[in-house]
């Protein structure tokens, strides 16, 4: 699975939300830094080449839909982030968020409970 650019990821978020969409429908969802229609169409075609989306043809227009689920992408993205930024250690990742006070003791207890339930 190839890495996505920030803009490609933004477009995938929209396609995951809409499930199926024409380029104009994707365009309508972009609220900031809206690209030109042709630029957006090129980004979506790049996503197709990377294997993230496919389409149904309706004459000259295409309705795009995701081939990769958000769950699949999240798993790959998180694995890559943990490998690159936390020395492949989930413990390092959790301790980072604890130190930055992005995660509370109560949330950590909930995570421990989830881990214990899986055993």
PDB file as gemmi writes it, atoms N, CA and C in Angstrom:
CRYST1    1.000    1.000    1.000  90.00  90.00  90.00 P 1                      
ATOM      1  N   UNK A   1       0.849  -1.176   0.000  1.00  0.00           N  
ATOM      2  CA  UNK A   1       0.000   0.000   0.000  1.00  0.00           C  
ATOM      3  C   UNK A   1       0.894   1.239   0.000  1.00  0.00           C  
ATOM      4  N   UNK A   2       0.786   2.036  -1.056  1.00  0.00           N  
ATOM      5  CA  UNK A   2       1.596   3.236  -1.177  1.00  0.00           C  
ATOM      6  C   UNK A   2       1.131   4.317  -0.216  1.00  0.00           C  
ATOM      7  N   UNK A   3       2.089   5.112   0.240  1.00  0.00           N  
ATOM      8  CA  UNK A   3       1.780   6.225   1.125  1.00  0.00           C  
ATOM      9  C   UNK A   3       1.010   7.294   0.361  1.00  0.00           C  
ATOM     10  N   UNK A   4       0.081   7.944   1.033  1.00  0.00           N  
ATOM     11  CA  UNK A   4      -0.711   8.997   0.422  1.00  0.00           C  
ATOM     12  C   UNK A   4      -0.161  10.369   0.796  1.00  0.00           C  
ATOM     13  N   UNK A   5      -0.329  11.320  -0.111  1.00  0.00           N  
ATOM     14  CA  UNK A   5      -0.012  12.703   0.215  1.00  0.00           C  
ATOM     15  C   UNK A   5      -1.109  13.227   1.141  1.00  0.00           C  
ATOM     16  N   UNK A   6      -0.879  14.381   1.756  1.00  0.00           N  
ATOM     17  CA  UNK A   6      -1.900  14.968   2.623  1.00  0.00           C  
ATOM     18  C   UNK A   6      -3.197  15.233   1.864  1.00  0.00           C  
ATOM     19  N   UNK A   7      -3.091  15.722   0.646  1.00  0.00           N  
ATOM     20  CA  UNK A   7      -4.288  16.023  -0.149  1.00  0.00           C  
ATOM     21  C   UNK A   7      -5.009  14.732  -0.531  1.00  0.00           C  
ATOM     22  N   UNK A   8      -4.252  13.695  -0.906  1.00  0.00           N  
ATOM     23  CA  UNK A   8      -4.870  12.408  -1.236  1.00  0.00           C  
ATOM     24  C   UNK A   8      -5.596  11.837  -0.024  1.00  0.00           C  
ATOM     25  N   UNK A   9      -4.981  11.982   1.144  1.00  0.00           N  
ATOM     26  CA  UNK A   9      -5.605  11.496   2.374  1.00  0.00           C  
ATOM     27  C   UNK A   9      -6.902  12.258   2.653  1.00  0.00           C  
ATOM     28  N   UNK A  10      -6.884  13.560   2.422  1.00  0.00           N  
ATOM     29  CA  UNK A  10      -8.086  14.379   2.602  1.00  0.00           C  
ATOM     30  C   UNK A  10      -9.206  13.902   1.674  1.00  0.00           C  
ATOM     31  N   UNK A  11      -8.858  13.595   0.431  1.00  0.00           N  
ATOM     32  CA  UNK A  11      -9.848  13.127  -0.533  1.00  0.00           C  
ATOM     33  C   UNK A  11     -10.375  11.748  -0.131  1.00  0.00           C  
ATOM     34  N   UNK A  12      -9.484  10.873   0.352  1.00  0.00           N  
ATOM     35  CA  UNK A  12      -9.928   9.552   0.818  1.00  0.00           C  
ATOM     36  C   UNK A  12     -10.896   9.690   1.989  1.00  0.00           C  
ATOM     37  N   UNK A  13     -10.629  10.628   2.904  1.00  0.00           N  
ATOM     38  CA  UNK A  13     -11.548  10.848   4.031  1.00  0.00           C  
ATOM     39  C   UNK A  13     -12.948  11.169   3.510  1.00  0.00           C  
ATOM     40  N   UNK A  14     -13.007  11.979   2.472  1.00  0.00           N  
ATOM     41  CA  UNK A  14     -14.303  12.341   1.874  1.00  0.00           C  
ATOM     42  C   UNK A  14     -14.950  11.120   1.223  1.00  0.00           C  
ATOM     43  N   UNK A  15     -14.164  10.344   0.482  1.00  0.00           N  
ATOM     44  CA  UNK A  15     -14.727   9.151  -0.174  1.00  0.00           C  
ATOM     45  C   UNK A  15     -15.177   8.111   0.850  1.00  0.00           C  
ATOM     46  N   UNK A  16     -14.438   7.960   1.936  1.00  0.00           N  
ATOM     47  CA  UNK A  16     -14.879   7.029   2.989  1.00  0.00           C  
ATOM     48  C   UNK A  16     -16.204   7.509   3.575  1.00  0.00           C  
ATOM     49  N   UNK A  17     -16.337   8.813   3.741  1.00  0.00           N  
ATOM     50  CA  UNK A  17     -17.568   9.375   4.305  1.00  0.00           C  
ATOM     51  C   UNK A  17     -18.747   9.202   3.341  1.00  0.00           C  
ATOM     52  N   UNK A  18     -18.531   9.536   2.063  1.00  0.00           N  
ATOM     53  CA  UNK A  18     -19.625   9.497   1.083  1.00  0.00           C  
ATOM     54  C   UNK A  18     -19.894   8.100   0.519  1.00  0.00           C  
ATOM     55  N   UNK A  19     -18.913   7.221   0.602  1.00  0.00           N  
ATOM     56  CA  UNK A  19     -18.964   5.850   0.087  1.00  0.00           C  
ATOM     57  C   UNK A  19     -18.880   5.773  -1.446  1.00  0.00           C  
ATOM     58  N   UNK A  20     -19.584   6.626  -2.168  1.00  0.00           N  
ATOM     59  CA  UNK A  20     -19.509   6.743  -3.626  1.00  0.00           C  
ATOM     60  C   UNK A  20     -19.686   8.214  -3.957  1.00  0.00           C  
ATOM     61  N   UNK A  21     -18.909   8.706  -4.940  1.00  0.00           N  
ATOM     62  CA  UNK A  21     -19.058  10.127  -5.270  1.00  0.00           C  
ATOM     63  C   UNK A  21     -18.470  10.452  -6.634  1.00  0.00           C  
ATOM     64  N   UNK A  22     -19.107  11.393  -7.287  1.00  0.00           N  
ATOM     65  CA  UNK A  22     -18.564  11.984  -8.491  1.00  0.00           C  
ATOM     66  C   UNK A  22     -17.589  13.080  -8.057  1.00  0.00           C  
ATOM     67  N   UNK A  23     -16.717  13.509  -8.945  1.00  0.00           N  
ATOM     68  CA  UNK A  23     -15.722  14.537  -8.603  1.00  0.00           C  
ATOM     69  C   UNK A  23     -16.409  15.787  -8.056  1.00  0.00           C  
ATOM     70  N   UNK A  24     -17.512  16.201  -8.661  1.00  0.00           N  
ATOM     71  CA  UNK A  24     -18.203  17.417  -8.201  1.00  0.00           C  
ATOM     72  C   UNK A  24     -18.731  17.253  -6.766  1.00  0.00           C  
ATOM     73  N   UNK A  25     -19.111  16.030  -6.384  1.00  0.00           N  
ATOM     74  CA  UNK A  25     -19.586  15.795  -5.014  1.00  0.00           C  
ATOM     75  C   UNK A  25     -18.421  15.842  -4.022  1.00  0.00           C  
ATOM     76  N   UNK A  26     -17.272  15.336  -4.448  1.00  0.00           N  
ATOM     77  CA  UNK A  26     -16.074  15.436  -3.605  1.00  0.00           C  
ATOM     78  C   UNK A  26     -15.711  16.907  -3.440  1.00  0.00           C  
ATOM     79  N   UNK A  27     -15.741  17.655  -4.534  1.00  0.00           N  
ATOM     80  CA  UNK A  27     -15.422  19.080  -4.517  1.00  0.00           C  
ATOM     81  C   UNK A  27     -16.308  19.828  -3.522  1.00  0.00           C  
ATOM     82  N   UNK A  28     -17.580  19.491  -3.483  1.00  0.00           N  
ATOM     83  CA  UNK A  28     -18.531  20.169  -2.593  1.00  0.00           C  
ATOM     84  C   UNK A  28     -18.198  19.951  -1.118  1.00  0.00           C  
ATOM     85  N   UNK A  29     -17.483  18.879  -0.808  1.00  0.00           N  
ATOM     86  CA  UNK A  29     -17.123  18.567   0.587  1.00  0.00           C  
ATOM     87  C   UNK A  29     -15.866  19.290   1.053  1.00  0.00           C  
ATOM     88  N   UNK A  30     -15.093  19.827   0.124  1.00  0.00           N  
ATOM     89  CA  UNK A  30     -13.837  20.493   0.478  1.00  0.00           C  
ATOM     90  C   UNK A  30     -14.143  21.932   0.868  1.00  0.00           C  
ATOM     91  N   UNK A  31     -13.857  22.283   2.112  1.00  0.00           N  
ATOM     92  CA  UNK A  31     -14.221  23.609   2.614  1.00  0.00           C  
ATOM     93  C   UNK A  31     -13.057  24.602   2.552  1.00  0.00           C  
ATOM     94  N   UNK A  32     -11.824  24.115   2.676  1.00  0.00           N  
ATOM     95  CA  UNK A  32     -10.664  25.003   2.643  1.00  0.00           C  
ATOM     96  C   UNK A  32      -9.738  24.614   1.511  1.00  0.00           C  
ATOM     97  N   UNK A  33      -9.091  25.618   0.931  1.00  0.00           N  
ATOM     98  CA  UNK A  33      -8.127  25.398  -0.149  1.00  0.00           C  
ATOM     99  C   UNK A  33      -8.701  24.481  -1.236  1.00  0.00           C  
ATOM    100  N   UNK A  34      -9.855  24.828  -1.707  1.00  0.00           N  
ATOM    101  CA  UNK A  34     -10.519  24.014  -2.731  1.00  0.00           C  
ATOM    102  C   UNK A  34      -9.699  24.027  -4.029  1.00  0.00           C  
ATOM    103  N   UNK A  35      -9.291  22.856  -4.501  1.00  0.00           N  
ATOM    104  CA  UNK A  35      -8.506  22.805  -5.736  1.00  0.00           C  
ATOM    105  C   UNK A  35      -9.404  23.036  -6.954  1.00  0.00           C  
ATOM    106  N   UNK A  36      -8.783  23.297  -8.078  1.00  0.00           N  
ATOM    107  CA  UNK A  36      -9.506  23.392  -9.350  1.00  0.00           C  
ATOM    108  C   UNK A  36     -10.084  22.006  -9.658  1.00  0.00           C  
ATOM    109  N   UNK A  37     -11.194  21.956 -10.350  1.00  0.00           N  
ATOM    110  CA  UNK A  37     -11.857  20.688 -10.691  1.00  0.00           C  
ATOM    111  C   UNK A  37     -10.884  19.712 -11.347  1.00  0.00           C  
ATOM    112  N   UNK A  38     -10.099  20.180 -12.324  1.00  0.00           N  
ATOM    113  CA  UNK A  38      -9.158  19.294 -13.023  1.00  0.00           C  
ATOM    114  C   UNK A  38      -8.074  18.763 -12.093  1.00  0.00           C  
ATOM    115  N   UNK A  39      -7.630  19.588 -11.160  1.00  0.00           N  
ATOM    116  CA  UNK A  39      -6.627  19.151 -10.179  1.00  0.00           C  
ATOM    117  C   UNK A  39      -7.206  18.053  -9.299  1.00  0.00           C  
ATOM    118  N   UNK A  40      -8.432  18.259  -8.831  1.00  0.00           N  
ATOM    119  CA  UNK A  40      -9.088  17.249  -8.004  1.00  0.00           C  
ATOM    120  C   UNK A  40      -9.277  15.954  -8.783  1.00  0.00           C  
ATOM    121  N   UNK A  41      -9.668  16.061 -10.022  1.00  0.00           N  
ATOM    122  CA  UNK A  41      -9.842  14.880 -10.872  1.00  0.00           C  
ATOM    123  C   UNK A  41      -8.520  14.119 -11.013  1.00  0.00           C  
ATOM    124  N   UNK A  42      -7.424  14.844 -11.160  1.00  0.00           N  
ATOM    125  CA  UNK A  42      -6.095  14.218 -11.257  1.00  0.00           C  
ATOM    126  C   UNK A  42      -5.729  13.523  -9.952  1.00  0.00           C  
ATOM    127  N   UNK A  43      -6.022  14.149  -8.815  1.00  0.00           N  
ATOM    128  CA  UNK A  43      -5.733  13.535  -7.509  1.00  0.00           C  
ATOM    129  C   UNK A  43      -6.498  12.219  -7.377  1.00  0.00           C  
ATOM    130  N   UNK A  44      -7.759  12.233  -7.779  1.00  0.00           N  
ATOM    131  CA  UNK A  44      -8.573  11.020  -7.673  1.00  0.00           C  
ATOM    132  C   UNK A  44      -8.050   9.935  -8.613  1.00  0.00           C  
ATOM    133  N   UNK A  45      -7.626  10.318  -9.806  1.00  0.00           N  
ATOM    134  CA  UNK A  45      -7.039   9.328 -10.728  1.00  0.00           C  
ATOM    135  C   UNK A  45      -5.738   8.761 -10.160  1.00  0.00           C  
ATOM    136  N   UNK A  46      -4.962   9.603  -9.467  1.00  0.00           N  
ATOM    137  CA  UNK A  46      -3.749   9.104  -8.796  1.00  0.00           C  
ATOM    138  C   UNK A  46      -4.113   8.082  -7.724  1.00  0.00           C  
ATOM    139  N   UNK A  47      -5.189   8.334  -6.995  1.00  0.00           N  
ATOM    140  CA  UNK A  47      -5.655   7.382  -5.984  1.00  0.00           C  
ATOM    141  C   UNK A  47      -6.064   6.069  -6.644  1.00  0.00           C  
ATOM    142  N   UNK A  48      -6.630   6.164  -7.823  1.00  0.00           N  
ATOM    143  CA  UNK A  48      -6.997   4.968  -8.575  1.00  0.00           C  
ATOM    144  C   UNK A  48      -5.737   4.191  -8.974  1.00  0.00           C  
ATOM    145  N   UNK A  49      -4.727   4.894  -9.484  1.00  0.00           N  
ATOM    146  CA  UNK A  49      -3.473   4.245  -9.882  1.00  0.00           C  
ATOM    147  C   UNK A  49      -2.776   3.582  -8.697  1.00  0.00           C  
ATOM    148  N   UNK A  50      -2.916   4.175  -7.511  1.00  0.00           N  
ATOM    149  CA  UNK A  50      -2.307   3.616  -6.307  1.00  0.00           C  
ATOM    150  C   UNK A  50      -3.127   2.461  -5.729  1.00  0.00           C  
ATOM    151  N   UNK A  51      -4.306   2.213  -6.300  1.00  0.00           N  
ATOM    152  CA  UNK A  51      -5.136   1.098  -5.856  1.00  0.00           C  
ATOM    153  C   UNK A  51      -6.059   1.406  -4.696  1.00  0.00           C  
ATOM    154  N   UNK A  52      -6.279   2.692  -4.417  1.00  0.00           N  
ATOM    155  CA  UNK A  52      -7.143   3.081  -3.304  1.00  0.00           C  
ATOM    156  C   UNK A  52      -8.605   3.233  -3.716  1.00  0.00           C  
ATOM    157  N   UNK A  53      -8.856   3.598  -4.974  1.00  0.00           N  
ATOM    158  CA  UNK A  53     -10.224   3.792  -5.432  1.00  0.00           C  
ATOM    159  C   UNK A  53     -10.437   3.138  -6.789  1.00  0.00           C  
ATOM    160  N   UNK A  54     -11.697   2.918  -7.090  1.00  0.00           N  
ATOM    161  CA  UNK A  54     -12.102   2.471  -8.416  1.00  0.00           C  
ATOM    162  C   UNK A  54     -13.335   3.292  -8.774  1.00  0.00           C  
ATOM    163  N   UNK A  55     -13.947   2.982  -9.904  1.00  0.00           N  
ATOM    164  CA  UNK A  55     -15.095   3.781 -10.318  1.00  0.00           C  
ATOM    165  C   UNK A  55     -16.077   2.961 -11.134  1.00  0.00           C  
ATOM    166  N   UNK A  56     -17.292   3.484 -11.179  1.00  0.00           N  
ATOM    167  CA  UNK A  56     -18.327   3.021 -12.098  1.00  0.00           C  
ATOM    168  C   UNK A  56     -18.478   4.116 -13.136  1.00  0.00           C  
ATOM    169  N   UNK A  57     -18.447   3.740 -14.416  1.00  0.00           N  
ATOM    170  CA  UNK A  57     -18.573   4.721 -15.488  1.00  0.00           C  
ATOM    171  C   UNK A  57     -20.042   4.956 -15.822  1.00  0.00           C  
ATOM    172  N   UNK A  58     -20.395   6.217 -15.968  1.00  0.00           N  
ATOM    173  CA  UNK A  58     -21.715   6.631 -16.409  1.00  0.00           C  
ATOM    174  C   UNK A  58     -21.483   7.584 -17.572  1.00  0.00           C  
ATOM    175  N   UNK A  59     -21.405   7.036 -18.770  1.00  0.00           N  
ATOM    176  CA  UNK A  59     -21.056   7.847 -19.932  1.00  0.00           C  
ATOM    177  C   UNK A  59     -19.627   8.343 -19.784  1.00  0.00           C  
ATOM    178  N   UNK A  60     -19.457   9.663 -19.834  1.00  0.00           N  
ATOM    179  CA  UNK A  60     -18.125  10.261 -19.700  1.00  0.00           C  
ATOM    180  C   UNK A  60     -17.758  10.577 -18.256  1.00  0.00           C  
ATOM    181  N   UNK A  61     -18.672  10.362 -17.323  1.00  0.00           N  
ATOM    182  CA  UNK A  61     -18.378  10.672 -15.926  1.00  0.00           C  
ATOM    183  C   UNK A  61     -18.145   9.389 -15.142  1.00  0.00           C  
ATOM    184  N   UNK A  62     -17.406   9.541 -14.064  1.00  0.00           N  
ATOM    185  CA  UNK A  62     -17.085   8.399 -13.206  1.00  0.00           C  
ATOM    186  C   UNK A  62     -17.550   8.661 -11.784  1.00  0.00           C  
ATOM    187  N   UNK A  63     -18.135   7.630 -11.199  1.00  0.00           N  
ATOM    188  CA  UNK A  63     -18.498   7.684  -9.784  1.00  0.00           C  
ATOM    189  C   UNK A  63     -17.458   6.833  -9.057  1.00  0.00           C  
ATOM    190  N   UNK A  64     -16.696   7.470  -8.186  1.00  0.00           N  
ATOM    191  CA  UNK A  64     -15.581   6.812  -7.506  1.00  0.00           C  
ATOM    192  C   UNK A  64     -16.023   6.236  -6.166  1.00  0.00           C  
ATOM    193  N   UNK A  65     -15.340   5.154  -5.784  1.00  0.00           N  
ATOM    194  CA  UNK A  65     -15.604   4.542  -4.481  1.00  0.00           C  
ATOM    195  C   UNK A  65     -14.290   3.947  -3.954  1.00  0.00           C  
ATOM    196  N   UNK A  66     -14.149   3.878  -2.622  1.00  0.00           N  
ATOM    197  CA  UNK A  66     -12.909   3.361  -2.029  1.00  0.00           C  
ATOM    198  C   UNK A  66     -12.774   1.853  -2.227  1.00  0.00           C  
ATOM    199  N   UNK A  67     -11.560   1.424  -2.503  1.00  0.00           N  
ATOM    200  CA  UNK A  67     -11.226  -0.007  -2.522  1.00  0.00           C  
ATOM    201  C   UNK A  67     -10.574  -0.416  -1.207  1.00  0.00           C  
ATOM    202  N   UNK A  68      -9.989   0.546  -0.527  1.00  0.00           N  
ATOM    203  CA  UNK A  68      -9.314   0.315   0.747  1.00  0.00           C  
ATOM    204  C   UNK A  68     -10.200   0.918   1.835  1.00  0.00           C  
ATOM    205  N   UNK A  69     -10.502   0.139   2.858  1.00  0.00           N  
ATOM    206  CA  UNK A  69     -11.342   0.648   3.944  1.00  0.00           C  
ATOM    207  C   UNK A  69     -10.527   1.572   4.844  1.00  0.00           C  
ATOM    208  N   UNK A  70     -11.227   2.408   5.563  1.00  0.00           N  
ATOM    209  CA  UNK A  70     -10.554   3.311   6.492  1.00  0.00           C  
ATOM    210  C   UNK A  70      -9.827   2.503   7.570  1.00  0.00           C  
ATOM    211  N   UNK A  71     -10.390   1.358   7.940  1.00  0.00           N  
ATOM    212  CA  UNK A  71      -9.754   0.514   8.956  1.00  0.00           C  
ATOM    213  C   UNK A  71      -8.423  -0.048   8.448  1.00  0.00           C  
ATOM    214  N   UNK A  72      -8.412  -0.509   7.181  1.00  0.00           N  
ATOM    215  CA  UNK A  72      -7.170  -1.022   6.595  1.00  0.00           C  
ATOM    216  C   UNK A  72      -6.107   0.073   6.553  1.00  0.00           C  
ATOM    217  N   UNK A  73      -6.523   1.262   6.108  1.00  0.00           N  
ATOM    218  CA  UNK A  73      -5.580   2.372   5.991  1.00  0.00           C  
ATOM    219  C   UNK A  73      -5.082   2.785   7.363  1.00  0.00           C  
ATOM    220  N   UNK A  74      -5.971   2.870   8.339  1.00  0.00           N  
ATOM    221  CA  UNK A  74      -5.588   3.268   9.702  1.00  0.00           C  
ATOM    222  C   UNK A  74      -4.543   2.311  10.256  1.00  0.00           C  
ATOM    223  N   UNK A  75      -4.773   1.023  10.063  1.00  0.00           N  
ATOM    224  CA  UNK A  75      -3.830   0.030  10.580  1.00  0.00           C  
ATOM    225  C   UNK A  75      -2.453   0.209   9.949  1.00  0.00           C  
ATOM    226  N   UNK A  76      -2.408   0.387   8.638  1.00  0.00           N  
ATOM    227  CA  UNK A  76      -1.140   0.568   7.931  1.00  0.00           C  
ATOM    228  C   UNK A  76      -0.484   1.883   8.348  1.00  0.00           C  
ATOM    229  N   UNK A  77      -1.279   2.947   8.421  1.00  0.00           N  
ATOM    230  CA  UNK A  77      -0.769   4.262   8.797  1.00  0.00           C  
ATOM    231  C   UNK A  77      -0.190   4.233  10.204  1.00  0.00           C  
ATOM    232  N   UNK A  78      -0.914   3.638  11.139  1.00  0.00           N  
ATOM    233  CA  UNK A  78      -0.456   3.599  12.527  1.00  0.00           C  
ATOM    234  C   UNK A  78       0.802   2.736  12.656  1.00  0.00           C  
ATOM    235  N   UNK A  79       0.842   1.617  11.956  1.00  0.00           N  
ATOM    236  CA  UNK A  79       2.043   0.773  11.995  1.00  0.00           C  
ATOM    237  C   UNK A  79       3.248   1.546  11.500  1.00  0.00           C  
ATOM    238  N   UNK A  80       3.073   2.284  10.407  1.00  0.00           N  
ATOM    239  CA  UNK A  80       4.174   3.081   9.848  1.00  0.00           C  
ATOM    240  C   UNK A  80       4.595   4.176  10.828  1.00  0.00           C  
ATOM    241  N   UNK A  81       3.631   4.859  11.443  1.00  0.00           N  
ATOM    242  CA  UNK A  81       3.940   5.928  12.388  1.00  0.00           C  
ATOM    243  C   UNK A  81       4.664   5.381  13.616  1.00  0.00           C  
ATOM    244  N   UNK A  82       4.212   4.244  14.124  1.00  0.00           N  
ATOM    245  CA  UNK A  82       4.852   3.650  15.302  1.00  0.00           C  
ATOM    246  C   UNK A  82       6.267   3.211  14.962  1.00  0.00           C  
ATOM    247  N   UNK A  83       6.448   2.635  13.782  1.00  0.00           N  
ATOM    248  CA  UNK A  83       7.793   2.241  13.346  1.00  0.00           C  
ATOM    249  C   UNK A  83       8.699   3.461  13.197  1.00  0.00           C  
ATOM    250  N   UNK A  84       8.203   4.514  12.551  1.00  0.00           N  
ATOM    251  CA  UNK A  84       9.032   5.678  12.235  1.00  0.00           C  
ATOM    252  C   UNK A  84       9.283   6.617  13.408  1.00  0.00           C  
ATOM    253  N   UNK A  85       8.320   6.760  14.310  1.00  0.00           N  
ATOM    254  CA  UNK A  85       8.429   7.779  15.355  1.00  0.00           C  
ATOM    255  C   UNK A  85       8.570   7.230  16.765  1.00  0.00           C  
ATOM    256  N   UNK A  86       8.293   5.949  16.953  1.00  0.00           N  
ATOM    257  CA  UNK A  86       8.335   5.392  18.308  1.00  0.00           C  
ATOM    258  C   UNK A  86       9.175   4.124  18.385  1.00  0.00           C  
ATOM    259  N   UNK A  87      10.138   3.968  17.471  1.00  0.00           N  
ATOM    260  CA  UNK A  87      11.039   2.812  17.452  1.00  0.00           C  
ATOM    261  C   UNK A  87      10.284   1.490  17.501  1.00  0.00           C  
ATOM    262  N   UNK A  88       9.185   1.413  16.781  1.00  0.00           N  
ATOM    263  CA  UNK A  88       8.355   0.204  16.692  1.00  0.00           C  
ATOM    264  C   UNK A  88       7.808  -0.240  18.046  1.00  0.00           C  
ATOM    265  N   UNK A  89       7.644   0.699  18.963  1.00  0.00           N  
ATOM    266  CA  UNK A  89       7.207   0.367  20.322  1.00  0.00           C  
ATOM    267  C   UNK A  89       5.883   1.059  20.654  1.00  0.00           C  
ATOM    268  N   UNK A  90       4.870   0.240  20.920  1.00  0.00           N  
ATOM    269  CA  UNK A  90       3.587   0.792  21.355  1.00  0.00           C  
ATOM    270  C   UNK A  90       3.729   1.429  22.727  1.00  0.00           C  
ATOM    271  N   UNK A  91       4.593   0.861  23.550  1.00  0.00           N  
ATOM    272  CA  UNK A  91       4.842   1.423  24.876  1.00  0.00           C  
ATOM    273  C   UNK A  91       5.392   2.840  24.749  1.00  0.00           C  
ATOM    274  N   UNK A  92       6.339   3.049  23.832  1.00  0.00           N  
ATOM    275  CA  UNK A  92       6.877   4.394  23.618  1.00  0.00           C  
ATOM    276  C   UNK A  92       5.786   5.355  23.149  1.00  0.00           C  
ATOM    277  N   UNK A  93       4.889   4.861  22.303  1.00  0.00           N  
ATOM    278  CA  UNK A  93       3.814   5.708  21.799  1.00  0.00           C  
ATOM    279  C   UNK A  93       2.883   6.124  22.937  1.00  0.00           C  
ATOM    280  N   UNK A  94       2.451   5.161  23.742  1.00  0.00           N  
ATOM    281  CA  UNK A  94       1.529   5.469  24.830  1.00  0.00           C  
ATOM    282  C   UNK A  94       2.194   6.392  25.851  1.00  0.00           C  
ATOM    283  N   UNK A  95       3.470   6.136  26.156  1.00  0.00           N  
ATOM    284  CA  UNK A  95       4.150   6.998  27.132  1.00  0.00           C  
ATOM    285  C   UNK A  95       4.307   8.414  26.585  1.00  0.00           C  
ATOM    286  N   UNK A  96       4.499   8.559  25.278  1.00  0.00           N  
ATOM    287  CA  UNK A  96       4.561   9.892  24.662  1.00  0.00           C  
ATOM    288  C   UNK A  96       3.265  10.648  24.928  1.00  0.00           C  
ATOM    289  N   UNK A  97       2.118  10.001  24.670  1.00  0.00           N  
ATOM    290  CA  UNK A  97       0.835  10.669  24.874  1.00  0.00           C  
ATOM    291  C   UNK A  97       0.566  10.924  26.360  1.00  0.00           C  
ATOM    292  N   UNK A  98       1.035  10.052  27.217  1.00  0.00           N  
ATOM    293  CA  UNK A  98       0.878  10.271  28.655  1.00  0.00           C  
ATOM    294  C   UNK A  98       1.697  11.484  29.096  1.00  0.00           C  
ATOM    295  N   UNK A  99       2.928  11.582  28.617  1.00  0.00           N  
ATOM    296  CA  UNK A  99       3.792  12.721  28.975  1.00  0.00           C  
ATOM    297  C   UNK A  99       3.247  14.034  28.435  1.00  0.00           C  
ATOM    298  N   UNK A 100       2.661  13.999  27.269  1.00  0.00           N  
ATOM    299  CA  UNK A 100       2.096  15.204  26.657  1.00  0.00           C  
ATOM    300  C   UNK A 100       0.706  15.514  27.210  1.00  0.00           C  
ATOM    301  N   UNK A 101       0.253  14.692  28.153  1.00  0.00           N  
ATOM    302  CA  UNK A 101      -1.059  14.833  28.774  1.00  0.00           C  
ATOM    303  C   UNK A 101      -2.192  14.797  27.753  1.00  0.00           C  
ATOM    304  N   UNK A 102      -1.980  14.002  26.712  1.00  0.00           N  
ATOM    305  CA  UNK A 102      -3.007  13.795  25.697  1.00  0.00           C  
ATOM    306  C   UNK A 102      -3.884  12.596  26.050  1.00  0.00           C  
ATOM    307  N   UNK A 103      -3.472  11.847  27.060  1.00  0.00           N  
ATOM    308  CA  UNK A 103      -4.229  10.680  27.488  1.00  0.00           C  
ATOM    309  C   UNK A 103      -4.284  10.709  29.020  1.00  0.00           C  
ATOM    310  N   UNK A 104      -5.451  10.444  29.562  1.00  0.00           N  
ATOM    311  CA  UNK A 104      -5.615  10.510  31.019  1.00  0.00           C  
ATOM    312  C   UNK A 104      -5.386   9.140  31.649  1.00  0.00           C  
ATOM    313  N   UNK A 105      -5.225   9.145  32.959  1.00  0.00           N  
ATOM    314  CA  UNK A 105      -5.065   7.896  33.702  1.00  0.00           C  
ATOM    315  C   UNK A 105      -6.312   7.020  33.520  1.00  0.00           C  
ATOM    316  N   UNK A 106      -7.484   7.648  33.492  1.00  0.00           N  
ATOM    317  CA  UNK A 106      -8.726   6.900  33.295  1.00  0.00           C  
ATOM    318  C   UNK A 106      -8.738   6.231  31.921  1.00  0.00           C  
ATOM    319  N   UNK A 107      -8.282   6.945  30.900  1.00  0.00           N  
ATOM    320  CA  UNK A 107      -8.219   6.361  29.563  1.00  0.00           C  
ATOM    321  C   UNK A 107      -7.218   5.208  29.522  1.00  0.00           C  
ATOM    322  N   UNK A 108      -6.114   5.346  30.240  1.00  0.00           N  
ATOM    323  CA  UNK A 108      -5.134   4.254  30.309  1.00  0.00           C  
ATOM    324  C   UNK A 108      -5.740   3.031  30.993  1.00  0.00           C  
ATOM    325  N   UNK A 109      -6.536   3.257  32.051  1.00  0.00           N  
ATOM    326  CA  UNK A 109      -7.204   2.139  32.721  1.00  0.00           C  
ATOM    327  C   UNK A 109      -8.179   1.444  31.763  1.00  0.00           C  
ATOM    328  N   UNK A 110      -8.879   2.234  30.945  1.00  0.00           N  
ATOM    329  CA  UNK A 110      -9.797   1.658  29.958  1.00  0.00           C  
ATOM    330  C   UNK A 110      -9.031   0.816  28.932  1.00  0.00           C  
ATOM    331  N   UNK A 111      -7.881   1.307  28.514  1.00  0.00           N  
ATOM    332  CA  UNK A 111      -7.043   0.564  27.557  1.00  0.00           C  
ATOM    333  C   UNK A 111      -6.568  -0.743  28.191  1.00  0.00           C  
ATOM    334  N   UNK A 112      -6.135  -0.673  29.447  1.00  0.00           N  
ATOM    335  CA  UNK A 112      -5.706  -1.897  30.149  1.00  0.00           C  
ATOM    336  C   UNK A 112      -6.853  -2.898  30.250  1.00  0.00           C  
ATOM    337  N   UNK A 113      -8.045  -2.412  30.524  1.00  0.00           N  
ATOM    338  CA  UNK A 113      -9.206  -3.297  30.611  1.00  0.00           C  
ATOM    339  C   UNK A 113      -9.474  -3.964  29.267  1.00  0.00           C  
ATOM    340  N   UNK A 114      -9.335  -3.218  28.180  1.00  0.00           N  
ATOM    341  CA  UNK A 114      -9.513  -3.818  26.847  1.00  0.00           C  
ATOM    342  C   UNK A 114      -8.475  -4.897  26.594  1.00  0.00           C  
ATOM    343  N   UNK A 115      -7.245  -4.646  26.980  1.00  0.00           N  
ATOM    344  CA  UNK A 115      -6.176  -5.627  26.793  1.00  0.00           C  
ATOM    345  C   UNK A 115      -6.457  -6.874  27.621  1.00  0.00           C  
ATOM    346  N   UNK A 116      -6.873  -6.687  28.855  1.00  0.00           N  
ATOM    347  CA  UNK A 116      -7.169  -7.814  29.737  1.00  0.00           C  
ATOM    348  C   UNK A 116      -8.342  -8.650  29.190  1.00  0.00           C  
ATOM    349  N   UNK A 117      -9.329  -8.002  28.612  1.00  0.00           N  
ATOM    350  CA  UNK A 117     -10.484  -8.733  28.060  1.00  0.00           C  
ATOM    351  C   UNK A 117     -10.100  -9.614  26.880  1.00  0.00           C  
ATOM    352  N   UNK A 118      -9.068  -9.222  26.146  1.00  0.00           N  
ATOM    353  CA  UNK A 118      -8.634  -9.992  24.983  1.00  0.00           C  
ATOM    354  C   UNK A 118      -7.848 -11.232  25.375  1.00  0.00           C  
ATOM    355  N   UNK A 119      -7.318 -11.259  26.599  1.00  0.00           N  
ATOM    356  CA  UNK A 119      -6.506 -12.410  27.034  1.00  0.00           C  
ATOM    357  C   UNK A 119      -7.363 -13.602  27.350  1.00  0.00           C  
TER     358      UNK A 119                                                      
END                                                                             
